[in-house]
Amino acid sequence: MEVKIQKGNDLITKFILDKEEIVIGRTGDSSLVLEDHKVSRKHARIFKEGDSHFIEDLNSSNGTFYYGKKITKRRILEDDVYTIGPFEISFSREGAGPAEEKKEEIIPQEQQAEATDEVIEFKKHIHSLLIDRLDLKRAQIDSADSQEVREKVRTAVSSIIDELKGKMPKGATKNRLVREIIDEALGLGPLEELLADESVTEIMVNKKDQIYIEKKGKLVLSDKKFINDEQVRGVIERIVTPLGRRIDESSPLVDARLKDGSRVNAVIPPLALKGPCITIRKFSKKPFKVHDLIRFGSLTDKMAEFLELAVSNRQNIFISGGTGSGKTTLLNVMSSFIPHDERIVTVEDAAELQLPQDHVVSLESRPPNIEGKGAILIRDLVKNCLRMRPDRIVVGECRGGEALDMLQAMNTGHDGSLTTAHANSPRDALSRIETMVLMAGMDLPTRAIREQMASAVNLIVQQSRLSDGSRKITHITEITGMEGDKITLQDIFLFKQTGYDKENQKVIGEYVATGMVPKFVDKLRNKGISVDLEMFR
């Protein structure tokens, strides 16, 4: 069997598989060295067992993939393609003749662009033949992750392409077509490659042939396209069906999540005028730690030390920020500061939090069924979790009346609770909380609401997405009490922008401590708990 390794359109190496074992890794002591930071020191091995060759992942950080599916060990078959980091490793019959080699030739970029429509039509034709040969609708819903189903589809697609070899459009290769059609038939189609790309943080499908992605905080138009609206609709149903959710004309929008925790929102006609649209907020395969946020420049060591002190000493904290500012990521990091011997109950619309503690109960809201009944709201879950003997309550996001229940919980012995809300500044966050409490339907006077807020909430952490795409904590602010009808605030840490580097398109600024010492720190010192005041200078 011949092995070919490519990185994009570049052929890295090609050799005959005639050894008992080949170790693939980033370092020089591997049999096959692939130099890239996404490749582990010892990433995978290819070895012979009986008459067959197998590929096995060696507990690598980023994984080994077979047509987009992560594998641990698998028997290698002819025409298989595996992905390690940015490298494609393909296996084909030894001694392929010139005609077969030609099908894998690299096509110039301008010819690829001209061939796009032709390739899409060719894939449509393969899809129609594939549906005739397989009960694909059933395979999609019942066992899309089954290795047996994927192998069955791979074999059928390979066979169809061989039959249509003379009609294959210029710019297309068999291996790539097989992978893309399997992704479309059983996976998320053109989104699979974007989901596997760790540099992509958000995916936005505006319509079937317009997919934008976010990279390094900037929006870029992707070259990926769906075949038609039906394929986009099929991808949405493939995401929501396993979660017991639905999307149709009577319920044309839905929130859901992928298996890795990535958040999904989908809208279909008649609400989406240009066809079905999807927005995916990707989550890192490995949850970010506080040192990652420090490395990204989202906060400083002193700020991280203070937040850990606040969380571990049971301060009630609201994280506020705009859409896409990184509130949920920060909530996940701050929740990791909760001691491991405490019982944590999380409440979310779509479960995204990935807490490292063992004693965690995760609750997720439920939309109404087709008859409009059976909905379980965030507010219902917050009320219920008070009966579950929580040490800490973590609510993914407050959007409505549940804010009143959160305040009451914070005021009745559930200190150390955490949640997020949409707001552009700490002062705006207070107005937002007040509005949400009124949404609970209780006819409470404004002063009573503010008094509850002032006694319940200790800190507001403001997360912002700046003009250069970077995400930073711009305020850590303490609620100090009330003066008349107004809640008083004092800033503990601030990010001050001092300029903008046009050449590198970077915001220039610095984090400063205001010198103010929070009230709870004084209480800790009075109890004999040592606190290094240097962090506030």
C-alpha positions as CSV (number, residue, x, y, z in Angstrom):
1,M,0.0,0.0,0.0
2,E,1.2,3.5,-0.9
3,V,1.1,6.3,1.7
4,K,0.9,9.9,0.7
5,I,1.1,12.8,3.1
6,Q,-0.1,16.3,2.1
7,K,-0.4,19.6,3.9
8,G,-3.0,21.6,2.0
9,N,-2.0,21.3,-1.7
10,D,1.7,20.6,-0.8
11,L,2.9,17.0,-1.1
12,I,5.1,16.4,2.0
13,T,6.2,12.8,1.3
14,K,5.2,9.6,-0.4
15,F,6.4,6.0,0.4
16,I,5.4,2.3,0.3
17,L,4.1,0.9,3.5
18,D,6.5,-2.0,4.1
19,K,7.5,-1.6,7.7
20,E,6.1,-3.4,10.8
21,E,5.6,-0.1,12.6
22,I,5.9,3.6,11.9
23,V,5.6,6.1,14.8
24,I,4.3,9.6,13.7
25,G,5.2,12.6,15.8
26,R,6.7,16.1,16.0
27,T,10.1,15.1,17.3
28,G,13.2,13.7,15.6
29,D,13.0,10.3,17.4
30,S,9.7,9.5,15.6
31,S,9.9,7.3,12.5
32,L,7.9,9.9,10.5
33,V,8.3,13.5,11.6
34,L,5.5,16.0,10.9
35,E,6.6,19.4,12.1
36,D,3.6,21.4,13.4
37,H,2.4,22.5,16.8
38,K,-0.8,20.6,16.4
39,V,1.1,17.3,16.1
40,S,2.1,15.7,19.5
41,R,5.6,14.5,20.2
42,K,4.3,10.9,19.8
43,H,1.0,11.4,18.0
44,A,0.1,8.1,16.3
45,R,1.5,4.8,15.0
46,I,0.9,2.7,11.9
47,F,1.6,-1.0,12.6
48,K,1.0,-4.4,11.1
49,E,-1.2,-7.0,12.9
50,G,-1.7,-10.3,11.0
51,D,-2.3,-9.5,7.3
52,S,-3.7,-6.0,8.0
53,H,-2.3,-2.6,8.8
54,F,-3.8,-0.5,11.6
55,I,-3.5,3.2,12.7
56,E,-3.7,4.0,16.4
57,D,-3.7,7.3,18.2
58,L,-1.2,7.6,21.0
59,N,-3.3,9.7,23.3
60,S,-2.4,12.8,21.3
61,S,-3.6,16.3,22.4
62,N,-5.5,17.1,19.2
63,G,-6.5,13.6,18.0
64,T,-6.3,11.5,14.9
65,F,-9.3,11.8,12.5
66,Y,-10.9,9.5,9.9
67,Y,-13.1,11.6,7.5
68,G,-13.7,14.0,10.4
69,K,-14.4,11.3,13.0
70,K,-11.9,11.0,15.9
71,I,-10.5,7.5,16.2
72,T,-8.4,5.5,18.7
73,K,-7.5,2.5,16.5
74,R,-8.7,1.5,13.1
75,R,-7.9,-1.0,10.4
76,I,-6.5,0.8,7.3
77,L,-8.4,0.2,4.0
78,E,-7.5,1.2,0.5
79,D,-8.5,4.9,-0.3
80,D,-8.6,5.7,3.5
81,V,-7.7,9.3,4.4
82,Y,-6.7,10.3,8.0
83,T,-6.0,13.7,9.4
84,I,-3.3,14.6,11.9
85,G,-3.2,18.4,12.6
86,P,-3.0,20.1,9.2
87,F,-1.7,16.9,7.5
88,E,-3.8,14.5,5.3
89,I,-2.4,10.9,5.3
90,S,-4.0,8.9,2.4
91,F,-3.5,5.2,1.6
92,S,-3.9,3.8,-2.0
93,R,-3.0,0.7,-3.9
94,E,0.7,0.2,-4.6
95,G,2.0,1.1,-8.1
96,A,-0.9,3.3,-9.2
97,G,-0.6,3.9,-12.9
98,P,-0.2,7.4,-14.5
99,A,-4.0,7.6,-15.1
100,E,-4.7,7.1,-11.4
101,E,-1.9,9.5,-10.3
102,K,-3.3,12.2,-12.6
103,K,-6.6,12.3,-10.6
104,E,-4.6,13.5,-7.6
105,E,-2.7,16.3,-9.4
106,I,-2.8,19.7,-7.8
107,I,-5.1,22.1,-9.8
108,P,-4.2,25.8,-10.0
109,Q,-6.3,28.0,-7.7
110,E,-8.0,29.9,-10.5
111,Q,-9.1,26.6,-12.2
112,Q,-10.5,25.4,-8.9
113,A,-12.6,28.5,-8.6
114,E,-14.0,28.0,-12.1
115,A,-14.8,24.3,-11.4
116,T,-16.7,25.0,-8.2
117,D,-20.2,25.0,-9.7
118,E,-19.4,21.9,-11.7
119,V,-18.1,20.1,-8.6
120,I,-21.3,21.0,-6.7
121,E,-23.5,19.6,-9.5
122,F,-21.3,16.4,-9.6
123,K,-21.7,16.0,-5.8
124,K,-25.5,16.5,-6.2
125,H,-25.6,13.6,-8.7
126,I,-23.6,11.4,-6.4
127,H,-25.9,12.2,-3.5
128,S,-29.0,11.2,-5.6
129,L,-27.4,7.9,-6.5
130,L,-26.3,7.3,-2.9
131,I,-29.8,7.8,-1.6
132,D,-31.1,5.2,-4.1
133,R,-28.5,2.7,-2.9
134,L,-28.7,3.2,0.9
135,D,-31.4,3.9,3.4
136,L,-29.6,7.1,4.2
137,K,-32.3,9.0,6.0
138,R,-32.5,6.2,8.6
139,A,-28.7,5.9,8.8
140,Q,-28.4,9.6,9.5
141,I,-30.8,9.6,12.5
142,D,-30.3,6.2,14.0
143,S,-26.5,5.8,13.9
144,A,-24.6,8.5,12.1
145,D,-21.7,8.0,14.5
146,S,-21.6,4.2,13.9
147,Q,-18.3,3.1,12.3
148,E,-20.3,0.5,10.4
149,V,-22.6,3.0,8.8
150,R,-19.7,5.3,7.9
151,E,-17.8,2.4,6.3
152,K,-20.9,1.4,4.4
153,V,-21.4,4.9,3.1
154,R,-17.7,5.3,2.3
155,T,-17.7,2.1,0.2
156,A,-20.8,3.1,-1.7
157,V,-19.5,6.6,-2.4
158,S,-16.1,5.2,-3.6
159,S,-17.9,2.8,-5.9
160,I,-20.2,5.5,-7.4
161,I,-17.2,7.8,-8.1
162,D,-15.4,4.9,-9.8
163,E,-18.4,4.4,-12.0
164,L,-18.5,8.1,-12.9
165,K,-14.7,8.4,-13.2
166,G,-15.0,9.8,-16.8
167,K,-17.4,12.5,-15.6
168,M,-15.3,13.8,-12.7
169,P,-14.9,17.5,-13.0
170,K,-11.6,19.2,-13.3
171,G,-10.3,20.3,-9.9
172,A,-11.9,17.4,-8.0
173,T,-10.0,14.4,-6.4
174,K,-11.5,11.2,-5.3
175,N,-10.2,11.3,-1.8
176,R,-11.6,14.8,-1.2
177,L,-14.9,14.0,-2.8
178,V,-15.3,10.9,-0.6
179,R,-14.5,12.8,2.6
180,E,-16.9,15.7,1.7
181,I,-19.8,13.5,0.7
182,I,-19.5,11.4,3.9
183,D,-19.5,14.7,5.9
184,E,-22.6,15.8,4.0
185,A,-24.4,12.5,4.3
186,L,-23.6,11.7,7.9
187,G,-21.9,14.8,9.4
188,L,-22.3,18.5,9.2
189,G,-21.2,18.9,5.6
190,P,-18.9,21.8,4.8
191,L,-18.9,22.8,8.5
192,E,-17.0,19.7,9.5
193,E,-13.7,21.1,8.3
194,L,-14.3,24.5,9.9
195,L,-15.2,22.8,13.2
196,A,-11.9,20.8,13.1
197,D,-9.9,24.1,12.5
198,E,-8.9,25.3,16.0
199,S,-8.2,28.8,14.7
200,V,-11.9,29.3,13.8
201,T,-13.9,30.5,16.9
202,E,-17.3,31.2,15.3
203,I,-19.1,29.9,12.2
204,M,-22.0,31.9,10.6
205,V,-24.1,30.4,7.8
206,N,-26.0,33.3,6.3
207,K,-27.4,31.2,3.4
208,K,-26.4,28.0,1.6
209,D,-23.5,29.6,-0.4
210,Q,-22.4,32.2,2.2
211,I,-20.5,31.0,5.2
212,Y,-18.5,33.5,7.3
213,I,-16.0,32.5,10.0
214,E,-14.3,34.4,12.9
215,K,-10.5,34.0,13.1
216,K,-8.5,36.0,15.6
217,G,-11.5,38.2,16.3
218,K,-12.0,39.1,12.6
219,L,-14.8,38.0,10.3
220,V,-13.7,36.3,7.1
221,L,-15.8,34.9,4.2
222,S,-15.1,31.2,3.9
223,D,-14.8,29.3,0.6
224,K,-17.1,26.6,1.9
225,K,-20.6,26.2,0.5
226,F,-23.7,24.0,1.0
227,I,-25.2,22.3,-2.1
228,N,-28.7,23.6,-1.4
229,D,-31.1,24.8,1.3
230,E,-32.2,21.2,2.0
231,Q,-28.7,20.3,3.0
232,V,-28.5,23.2,5.4
233,R,-31.9,22.1,6.9
234,G,-30.6,18.5,7.1
235,V,-27.6,19.6,9.1
236,I,-29.8,21.6,11.5
237,E,-32.0,18.5,12.1
238,R,-29.0,16.4,12.6
239,I,-27.8,18.7,15.4
240,V,-31.2,19.1,17.2
241,T,-32.8,15.7,16.8
242,P,-30.5,13.8,19.3
243,L,-31.2,16.6,21.9
244,G,-34.9,16.0,21.7
245,R,-35.5,19.4,20.1
246,R,-37.2,20.2,16.9
247,I,-37.3,22.9,14.1
248,D,-40.1,23.3,11.7
249,E,-42.5,26.0,10.3
250,S,-44.4,26.2,13.6
251,S,-41.2,26.4,15.6
252,P,-38.7,28.0,13.2
253,L,-35.8,28.8,15.6
254,V,-33.9,26.7,18.0
255,D,-30.9,26.8,20.4
256,A,-28.8,23.6,20.7
257,R,-25.3,22.4,21.3
258,L,-22.8,20.1,19.6
259,K,-21.2,17.2,21.4
260,D,-18.1,19.3,22.2
261,G,-20.3,21.9,24.0
262,S,-20.2,24.4,21.1
263,R,-23.4,26.6,21.1
264,V,-25.7,26.4,18.1
265,N,-28.5,28.8,17.0
266,A,-30.6,28.0,13.9
267,V,-33.3,29.9,12.1
268,I,-35.3,28.6,9.1
269,P,-37.9,30.2,6.8
270,P,-40.3,32.0,7.1
271,L,-38.3,33.9,9.7
272,A,-35.0,33.5,7.7
273,L,-35.7,35.2,4.4
274,K,-32.7,34.0,2.5
275,G,-32.9,30.3,3.6
276,P,-31.9,28.4,6.7
277,C,-29.1,30.1,8.7
278,I,-26.9,28.7,11.5
279,T,-24.6,30.4,14.0
280,I,-22.1,28.2,15.9
281,R,-20.1,29.5,18.8
282,K,-17.2,27.1,19.0
283,F,-15.8,25.8,22.3
284,S,-12.2,24.8,22.8
285,K,-11.8,21.0,23.0
286,K,-9.8,21.7,26.2
287,P,-11.5,24.2,28.4
288,F,-9.4,27.4,28.9
289,K,-7.6,27.8,32.2
290,V,-6.9,31.1,33.9
291,H,-3.3,31.0,32.7
292,D,-4.6,30.9,29.1
293,L,-6.6,34.1,29.6
294,I,-3.5,35.7,31.1
295,R,-1.6,34.6,28.0
296,F,-4.2,36.1,25.7
297,G,-4.0,39.4,27.6
298,S,-7.6,39.2,28.9
299,L,-6.4,40.0,32.5
300,T,-3.3,40.2,34.6
301,D,-1.8,37.9,37.2
302,K,-3.0,40.2,40.0
303,M,-6.6,40.3,38.6
304,A,-6.6,36.5,38.4
305,E,-5.3,36.3,42.0
306,F,-8.1,38.6,43.1
307,L,-10.9,36.7,41.2
308,E,-9.7,33.4,42.7
309,L,-9.7,35.0,46.2
310,A,-13.3,36.4,45.6
311,V,-14.7,33.1,44.3
312,S,-13.1,30.9,46.9
313,N,-14.4,33.2,49.6
314,R,-18.0,33.0,48.4
315,Q,-18.5,36.4,46.8
316,N,-21.7,36.7,44.6
317,I,-20.5,37.7,41.1
318,F,-22.2,38.9,37.9
319,I,-20.2,38.8,34.7
320,S,-21.5,41.3,32.2
321,G,-20.6,41.9,28.6
322,G,-21.8,42.1,25.1
323,T,-22.5,39.3,22.7
324,G,-19.3,37.4,21.8
325,S,-17.3,39.1,24.5
326,G,-16.3,35.9,26.2
327,K,-18.6,35.9,29.2
328,T,-19.2,32.1,29.2
329,T,-15.5,31.4,28.8
330,L,-14.7,33.6,31.8
331,L,-17.6,32.1,33.8
332,N,-16.1,28.6,33.1
333,V,-12.7,29.7,34.3
334,M,-14.0,31.5,37.4
335,S,-16.2,28.5,38.3
336,S,-13.0,26.4,38.3
337,F,-11.9,28.3,41.4
338,I,-14.8,26.8,43.5
339,P,-13.3,24.3,46.0
340,H,-13.6,20.7,45.0
341,D,-15.4,19.7,48.2
342,E,-18.5,21.8,47.4
343,R,-21.7,20.8,45.6
344,I,-22.3,22.9,42.4
345,V,-25.5,23.0,40.5
346,T,-25.3,24.6,37.0
347,V,-28.4,25.9,35.1
348,E,-28.2,26.7,31.4
349,D,-30.3,27.0,28.2
350,A,-27.8,24.9,26.3
351,A,-25.2,23.1,28.5
352,E,-21.8,24.6,27.7
353,L,-20.0,24.8,31.1
354,Q,-17.2,22.3,31.5
355,L,-16.3,22.4,35.2
356,P,-13.3,20.3,36.5
357,Q,-14.9,19.5,39.9
358,D,-16.4,16.1,40.5
359,H,-19.5,17.2,42.5
360,V,-21.4,19.0,39.7
361,V,-25.1,18.6,38.8
362,S,-25.9,20.1,35.3
363,L,-29.4,21.2,34.5
364,E,-30.6,22.3,31.1
365,S,-33.9,24.0,30.1
366,R,-36.4,22.4,27.7
367,P,-38.4,24.1,25.0
368,P,-42.1,23.3,24.5
369,N,-43.2,20.2,22.6
370,I,-45.2,20.3,19.3
371,E,-48.4,21.0,21.3
372,G,-46.8,24.0,23.0
373,K,-46.6,22.2,26.3
374,G,-43.8,20.8,28.5
375,A,-41.5,23.8,28.5
376,I,-39.0,24.0,31.5
377,L,-37.7,27.5,31.8
378,I,-34.4,28.7,33.4
379,R,-36.5,30.2,36.1
380,D,-38.1,26.8,36.9
381,L,-34.7,25.2,37.2
382,V,-33.3,28.0,39.4
383,K,-36.2,27.5,41.8
384,N,-35.7,23.7,41.7
385,C,-32.0,23.8,42.3
386,L,-32.6,25.6,45.7
387,R,-34.2,22.2,46.8
388,M,-31.1,20.3,45.7
389,R,-28.8,21.4,48.6
390,P,-26.4,23.4,46.5
391,D,-23.3,25.0,47.9
392,R,-23.0,27.1,44.8
393,I,-25.4,28.0,42.0
394,V,-24.0,28.8,38.6
395,V,-26.5,30.1,36.0
396,G,-25.1,30.3,32.4
397,E,-27.0,33.5,31.7
398,C,-29.8,35.5,33.3
399,R,-32.2,36.8,30.6
400,G,-35.5,37.3,32.5
401,G,-37.4,36.7,35.7
402,E,-34.8,34.2,37.0
403,A,-32.7,37.2,38.1
404,L,-35.2,37.7,41.0
405,D,-34.7,34.1,42.0
406,M,-30.9,34.5,41.8
407,L,-31.0,37.5,44.0
408,Q,-33.2,35.8,46.6
409,A,-30.9,32.8,46.6
410,M,-27.8,35.0,47.1
411,N,-29.6,36.7,50.0
412,T,-30.7,33.5,51.7
413,G,-27.5,31.5,52.3
414,H,-26.3,30.6,48.8
415,D,-23.3,32.8,48.8
416,G,-20.7,32.4,46.1
417,S,-23.2,32.2,43.2
418,L,-22.1,33.1,39.7
419,T,-24.0,34.2,36.5
420,T,-23.7,36.3,33.4
421,A,-25.9,39.0,31.8
422,H,-25.7,41.2,28.7
423,A,-24.6,44.8,29.5
424,N,-22.0,47.2,28.3
425,S,-20.7,48.5,31.7
426,P,-21.1,47.7,35.4
427,R,-23.6,50.5,35.8
428,D,-25.6,49.2,32.8
429,A,-25.4,45.8,34.4
430,L,-27.3,47.1,37.4
431,S,-30.0,48.6,35.2
432,R,-30.2,45.3,33.3
433,I,-30.6,43.2,36.5
434,E,-33.3,45.6,37.7
435,T,-35.2,45.2,34.4
436,M,-34.9,41.4,34.5
437,V,-36.3,41.4,38.1
438,L,-39.4,43.4,36.9
439,M,-39.8,40.7,34.1
440,A,-40.6,38.2,36.9
441,G,-44.0,39.8,37.1
442,M,-43.7,40.9,40.7
443,D,-44.9,44.4,41.4
444,L,-41.9,45.4,43.5
445,P,-40.9,49.0,44.2
446,T,-37.7,50.1,42.6
447,R,-36.0,50.9,45.9
448,A,-36.8,47.3,47.2
449,I,-35.2,45.8,44.1
450,R,-32.1,48.0,44.4
451,E,-31.8,47.1,48.1
452,Q,-31.9,43.4,47.3
453,M,-29.2,43.9,44.5
454,A,-27.0,46.0,46.8
455,S,-27.1,43.3,49.5
456,A,-26.9,40.3,47.2
457,V,-24.3,41.1,44.5
458,N,-20.7,41.7,45.6
459,L,-18.8,42.1,42.3
460,I,-19.5,42.9,38.7
461,V,-16.8,41.7,36.2
462,Q,-17.1,43.5,32.9
463,Q,-15.9,41.6,29.9
464,S,-15.5,43.4,26.6
465,R,-14.6,42.7,23.0
466,L,-12.5,45.5,21.7
467,S,-12.2,47.0,18.2
468,D,-9.2,44.8,17.3
469,G,-11.1,41.6,18.2
470,S,-9.4,41.0,21.5
471,R,-11.4,40.2,24.6
472,K,-10.5,41.8,27.9
473,I,-11.8,42.3,31.4
474,T,-12.2,46.1,31.4
475,H,-13.7,46.5,34.9
476,I,-13.7,44.6,38.2
477,T,-16.2,46.6,40.2
478,E,-17.5,46.2,43.8
479,I,-21.0,47.1,44.9
480,T,-20.4,49.1,48.1
481,G,-24.0,49.8,49.2
482,M,-26.6,52.6,48.6
483,E,-26.8,56.3,48.8
484,G,-30.4,57.4,48.7
485,D,-32.0,55.4,45.9
486,K,-28.7,54.9,44.0
487,I,-26.5,51.8,44.3
488,T,-22.8,52.9,44.8
489,L,-19.9,51.3,43.0
490,Q,-16.1,51.4,43.3
491,D,-13.7,50.1,40.6
492,I,-11.0,47.7,41.8
493,F,-9.2,47.1,38.5
494,L,-9.6,48.8,35.1
495,F,-8.3,48.5,31.6
496,K,-7.4,51.9,30.2
497,Q,-7.0,52.2,26.4
498,T,-4.1,54.7,25.6
499,G,-4.0,54.4,21.8
500,Y,-4.4,52.3,18.7
501,D,-1.6,50.7,16.6
502,K,-3.0,51.2,13.0
503,E,-0.1,49.2,11.4
504,N,-0.8,46.1,13.5
505,Q,-4.4,46.9,14.1
506,K,-4.0,46.5,17.9
507,V,-5.6,48.3,20.8
508,I,-2.9,49.8,23.1
509,G,-3.6,50.0,26.8
510,E,-2.8,48.9,30.3
511,Y,-4.4,47.3,33.3
512,V,-4.4,49.4,36.5
513,A,-5.3,48.8,40.1
514,T,-7.3,51.8,41.5
515,G,-5.8,51.3,44.9
516,M,-9.2,50.6,46.5
517,V,-9.4,47.6,48.8
518,P,-12.8,45.7,48.6
519,K,-14.8,45.5,51.8
520,F,-14.8,41.7,51.9
521,V,-11.0,41.7,52.0
522,D,-11.1,43.7,55.2
523,K,-13.5,41.2,56.6
524,L,-11.2,38.3,55.7
525,R,-8.3,40.1,57.4
526,N,-10.4,40.7,60.5
527,K,-11.0,36.9,60.6
528,G,-7.2,36.3,60.5
529,I,-7.1,35.2,56.8
530,S,-3.9,36.5,55.2
531,V,-4.5,38.6,52.1
532,D,-1.6,40.2,50.1
533,L,-2.6,43.8,49.7
534,E,0.1,44.3,47.1
535,M,-2.3,43.2,44.4
536,F,-4.3,46.4,44.9
537,R,-1.4,48.8,44.4
